[in-house]
């Protein structure tokens, strides 16, 4: 293989790892059901709420 092919392969693998890491780092978001949406939702959040974090030690 040429050196450009090796360089591009390593760069593509690195980019894939970065994308997968960023997707895994996002918080889980609870999306409201279609029938529970209200008309007067806050326009900043769009009605989405971040899921609560469960601590392993029970404090939270």
WOKA-V396627 format. One record per residue. N is the residue number from 1. RES is the residue in three letters. SS is DSSP state (A for helix, B for strand, O for the rest). PSI is psi in degrees with one decimal (none if undefined). OMEGA is omega in whole degrees, 0 to 359 (none if undefined). Layout:
BEGIN
<<N,RES,SS,PSI,OMEGA> <N,RES,SS,PSI,OMEGA>>
END
This chain:
BEGIN
<<1,UNK,O,150.6,178> <2,UNK,O,164.1,181> <3,UNK,A,-30.6,178> <4,UNK,A,-36.6,180> <5,UNK,A,-40.7,178> <6,UNK,A,-45.1,179> <7,UNK,A,-46.4,180> <8,UNK,A,-36.5,178> <9,UNK,A,-43.9,179> <10,UNK,A,-41.6,179> <11,UNK,A,-41.1,179> <12,UNK,A,-39.7,178> <13,UNK,A,-41.8,177> <14,UNK,A,-44.6,180> <15,UNK,A,-39.5,178> <16,UNK,A,-42.9,178> <17,UNK,A,-39.4,178> <18,UNK,A,-44.8,180> <19,UNK,A,-45.5,180> <20,UNK,A,-36.4,178> <21,UNK,A,-44.6,181> <22,UNK,A,-40.1,178> <23,UNK,A,-34.5,180> <24,UNK,A,-18.4,183> <25,UNK,A,-10.1,181> <26,UNK,O,143.9,177> <27,UNK,O,152.1,177> <28,UNK,O,134.0,183> <29,UNK,B,128.2,175> <30,UNK,B,123.2,178> <31,UNK,O,132.6,181> <32,UNK,O,147.9,177> <33,UNK,O,160.6,183> <34,UNK,A,-35.0,183> <35,UNK,A,-10.1,181> <36,UNK,A,2.3,179> <37,UNK,O,141.8,179> <38,UNK,O,153.7,181> <39,UNK,O,-30.3,185> <40,UNK,O,43.7,181> <41,UNK,O,154.0,177> <42,UNK,O,129.3,183> <43,UNK,O,-21.8,181> <44,UNK,O,-44.2,184> <45,UNK,O,-20.7,181> <46,UNK,O,14.7,178> <47,UNK,O,4.2,181> <48,UNK,O,142.2,180> <49,UNK,B,137.3,179> <50,UNK,B,135.6,180> <51,UNK,O,142.4,179> <52,UNK,O,147.2,180> <53,UNK,O,130.5,178> <54,UNK,O,120.2,179> <55,UNK,O,145.3,182> <56,UNK,O,-26.9,183> <57,UNK,O,-1.6,176> <58,UNK,O,1.9,179> <59,UNK,O,85.5,176> <60,UNK,O,none,none>>
END
